Amino acid sequence: MRARRLVILWDYYQHYHLARLAALETLAHHGGWQVIPMAAGQRGATVDKHEMARPDPKAAPLDLGGIEGDIHSAEVARNLLQELNRANPDAVMFPGYGFSVSRAALRWCRKHRRGAVMMFESTENDAVRTWPKELLKRLIVRQADSVFCGGRTHAAYAAKLGIPIDRVFLKYSVVDNDYWRMHADAARIARPSASPPRFLAAGRFIPKKNFTALVEAFGQFKKTDTNGWRLVLVGDGPEGNHIRAAINQLNLTDSVDLPGYLTAAEIAHLMGVADIFVMPSLHGEQWGLVVNEAMATGLPVIVSQCCGCAPDLVDESATGLLFDPGNPGDLLRAMRRLAEDCALRSKFGSAGQLLIQAFSVDEFARQAMAAVAKAIDVAQGRSRLGFPFPF
């Protein structure tokens, strides 16, 4: 009797995908499952300089031939269908609802009565919603047999789109907490006692990350700072010149560090020598995995209310501070409050590190397999009617 097979498809694989995959493979193997990882397109994923090595090179994700993030390609969707026919899995996990490859996976699962698990990262408020698109989205999402999502706001949106709550599973948005903790701890131990305190932020330099507003808030913060605080902004992107111009205009060149793109290990090192992590996103931040990473290292966090992770990870009485990015003074107030209170920083950091243990790669694996089991059960109980849309 052959092992049951689970295909898991992501657009491409970075370090956090590989950590989740490793945990899923371990748990699935114990249950008699073979996990078959696929990537819509791996080319270009090295832009973030993350290691792609796997212990067994033969077990590397199967590349379906697209470029990084190429999940709208009709050619990649056709390649996926060919590989699904070849693998003949019992269930398929796939990203979202708005992509050609996702709809191809749904069509295949409907035709063959196999479990369809939609990895669902949207919240109701992460984009402007219009009723025609919401109606179409509802029709597509309801074709999934189960949904695997990050947190409460994602689950609520999936339920609003018509997925019964007993078919919704949480803890999708996780990182390898132990990796981040160990690398940061090593850096923290070696940190010179006289080093200046630091705010840290990391991400692509794009408008929704709102780094210019963070620079402006830091400029206001420095007007009353007597402790030599610095700001470290990790990353680069289209907004880089605009951010650098704001730094120059506010005379902050001696107080802001721009190390550019860094590897996961290098970012973890910076988290180990930082004092406060800031996530200033404006909108469209469906989760914000870098907040998980910061909390895993024991950093207190300041997080925008627009981040999808905020309701699940940030408790203002325990783990961090929230702010409204639409209120220019809100971020500054949070930065000053946390910078001035070392005891509060320590409290938030310890509590956050404890809370994030519930968002582990092992928990991802357990919830993923629960979603797979539910999907198979639902799929076996429905008709063999095909996917009811021609796209």
N, C-alpha and C positions, 0 to 999 in steps of 0.2 A: 504494500500500500504506500503510495507516494505521500510525501509530506504536503500538507496544505500550503498554498502559496499566496503571498501577499505582495502586491506591487505597490510601492510608494513612489509617487512622482512629485518632484519639486522643479521649479523653473531652473535653478542651478543650486549647487551645494557649496555653502561656506562652513566655517568651523562649527557653528551652532547646529546646522543640519546634520553634520557628520556625528556630532555628539549624541543627538537624538537617535540617529540611525543605529549607532553602536548599541545603545541601551535597548532599542526596539528589537534588534537582531538577537541579543542575548535572551531577552524574555520570550520572544517568539520561538526560539530554538527549543527552549525547555517545554514549550507547549506543542511541539511537533510541527512548527511552521517554518517555511523558508521565506525570507524577505528578499524581494528583488527590487533594488533601488534603481530608479531611472531619473535622468535629468533632461529637461526639454532642450537645454543647450548649455554646455559648460564653458565654451569659448568666451573669454572676456571676464570670467569670474575672478581671475587673478588680479584684477585692478585693485582690490582691497588687500592684496598681499597675504591672504590667509593660506595656510598650508592645506593642500588637498590630499595628502598622502593617506593611504589606508594600510592597515597591517598586512592585508592580503591584496596585492595589486589586482588579482583576478576578480576581487569583489568590489572594484570601483563602480560607481553608478554608471549604468548604461546611458551613453550620450545619444540623444535622439537627433542630433545634427543641427540644432539651432544655435544662435548666439545667446549670450547671457540675457535671461529674462524673456526669451523668445517664446512666449506662450500664446501668441496670437497667430502663429504661422500655420497655414493649412498643411504645408509639407510636414511639419513636425507632428501635427495631429494624425496625418496618415501613417507616419512612421510609428507613432504610439499604437495605433490600431494593429499594425502588423506585429509589433512586439507583444501586445496583449494576446493576440491569436496564438503566437508561438508559446508564450508562457502559460496561458490558460489558467490565470489565477482564480482563487476563490473570492478574493476581495481586492479592491483598488482604492488607495488613498490618493487624492489629487487636490491641487490648490484652487480654491475659490470657485466662482460660478461664471465669471465674465470672459473666459479665455477659450480659445479653440481647443486646446488640449483637454481642458476640463470637460467641455461638452462632448468631446470624443470619448473620454473615459465614461461619462454618464451613458452615452449611447451604447457603448459596448456592454456595460453592466446591465442595462435594461434588456438588451437583446439576449444576453446569456444568463440572466437571472443570477447575477453575482453581486456581492455586497459593494455598494458605492459609498465611500466615506469622504465627505467634503471637508477639507481643511479650511476653516472659515475664519477670516481675520477682520471682517468688517464690523463697524458699529453704525448705529443709525445716524450719528452726528458727525462722522468723519468726512462727509462730503455733502454737497448740495443734492437733495433728493427731489425727483419729479415723479408724479404718479404714473406716467406711462412706463418709465424705466423700472419703477418699483413693482408694477404689475408683471412685467416680463421677468424681472428677477425672481419674483415670488413663484412664477410658474416653473422656472428652471431649478431653483433651490429645492423645491418640493419633490424633485425627481431623485434627490439623494436619499439614501436609506438611513444614514446617520450623519451628524455634523460634529466635527472636532474643532473646538475654538479656544480662544485664550482665556476669557474671563466672563464676568457677569454681564457686562454691557453687550458683548458679542453674543452670548447665549440669548439675551433678551431680544436682540435683533433677529436672530435665527428663528426664534419662536414667533415673532411678529410676521415673519415671512412664511410661516406655515409649518415649521418643523415641530412635531410634538416634543415636549420637554424631556420625555424619557428617551429620546433619541439624540439628545444634545450632551456632549461630553466636554469637560474643561481641562485646562493645564496643557494646552498646545504650545503656548509661548514660553519656552524655557531655554536655559543655557546650561552648560556644564559648570555648576556652581563651584565644585571642588577645584577645577582648573583655575578659575578666577581668584578664588580665595588663596590658593597656594602661591601663585605667582605674585599676588599683591602682598601677602605676608612676608615673602622673601625681600621684597623691595622696602617694606615698612621697617623691617628689622635693620636694614642697612642705611636707612634715611638719617642724614646728619641731624643732630638735635637743633642746630642753629638754622636749619633751612626755613625759608619763609612759608607761611600758610598759603594754600592754593585752592581756588575754585577750579573745577575741571568740567569740561563739556566735550562731547565727541559725536561726530556724525558727518554726513555729507553737507557741504556748504550749498544748500538750496533754500529757497524762500521759506518753506514750511518749517524748517528747523529753527528759524527766528534768531539766529546767532547775532545778527546786527543789534537786535533789541537787548540781547545779553551784554554785548559790548557797551551799549549806551547805559544800561543799568550799572555795569561795573564802573563806568566813568563817574557816575554820580556817587557810587559807593566810595571811590578813592578820594573824594573831596573831604571825607571825614575819617578816613582810614589812618590809624597811627601804628598799625602792626605789620605793614609791608605786604599786604595780601597781593597775590598774583592771580591771573586768569590764564588757564591753559585751554586752547581750543584745538582739538585733534580733528584732522580731516582736511578736505579741500573740495572744490567743485565750482560750479558756475558763479556762485555768489562770493567767491574768494576775493576778487578785487574790491567788491563793495564793502566787505568786512574789513579788509586791510585799510581801505580809505577811511572808514569810521574810526579805526584805531588811531590812525595818524591825525585825523581831525580833532580827536579828543586828547591828543598828547599822551597816549597810552603805550607807545612803542616799548618803553622800558618796563612795562608791567604786564604785558600780554605775550604769551609764547604761542607760536604757530608751528608745531612740529610736522604738519602735513599728515598724509596717510601713514598709518602704522599697522603693524601686525597685531593680532590678538594679544600675544605675549607682551608686546611693547605697551599696549594700552593698559593691560593689567598692571604692569610696572608703574605707570603713571598714577593709576588708581591707588596703588600702595603708598605713594608719596603725596597724595592729595588729601584735602581735609573735607571738602564738600563737593558733591556732584550736582550739576544743574542740567535739567532737560527742559529747554524753553519753548518747545514746539508750538506753532500756531494752530494748525488744523491738519487733518488727514493723517495724523500719527496713530495708526491702527493699534499699535501696542507700545513699542519703544523698548526693545530688548536690552539696550545699553543700560537701562535702569536696573534690570535684573542683574547685569554684570556688576554694576556699582554696588548694589546691595549685597551681592555675594562676597564682595571684598570688604564689607563692613563700613562702607561710606554712608554718611547721612545724605539724604537726597532732597533736592528742591525740584518739583515736577509740575509742569503745566497741567491745568485741568483738562486740556484738550487731548492729552495722551490716553490711549485706550487702556494702559496698565494702571492708571491712577486709582480707579475704584477698588482694585484688587490688591495693590501693593503699597499705597501711600495712605497711612492713617495719621492724621496730624497730631493725635495724642500719643503716637507710638513710634512711627517709622520715618517720618519726613514731613515736609511742608508742601502744600499746594499753592499755586497762584493762578490768577486770571491773566492770560497774556493780552487780553483786551484792555486791561487797566495798567497803564505805564508804570505806576508807582508800586504795584503789587509785588513784582519781582524784586525790586530794590528793598522793600520792607522785609521780604523773606531772607534775602542775602544778609542784611544787617542783623536780623534776629539770630540767625544761626551762627554767623561769624562771631557775634559777641557772647555766645553762650557755649563754652567748651563742654559743660556737663550735658547740655541738650544734644550736642553733636554725638557724644559718646553713647547716650541713651538711644538715639535714633539709629546709629550705626549698628549697635548690638541687636536691637529689636528687629531691624530690617534684615540682618544676616540670619536671624532665626526664622523670620517669616518666609524668606525666599527658599528655605529648604523644602517647603511644600511645593515649590515650582522647580522640581528637579527633572533631570533626564529620565530617571527611573519612574517618576510619576507620569511623565509623558508616555513612556512605554506602556504602563498599566492602563492608562486612559485610552491610548490608541487601540490596544487589543480589546478593550471593552467596547469601543466604538465599532471595531471590526465584527465582533460577535453579534452585536445588535444589528448591524447592517446586513449580515448574512441571514439572520433570523427574519428580518423584514423582507429581504429580497426573495426568500423562499416562499413567502406568503403572498406575493403579488403575481399578477399576470405576466405573460411574456410580451406584452405590448412594448413596442419599441419606444425610443426617445421621441416625444411628440413634437419635435421641432426640427426643421430642415437645415439647421446650421450648427 
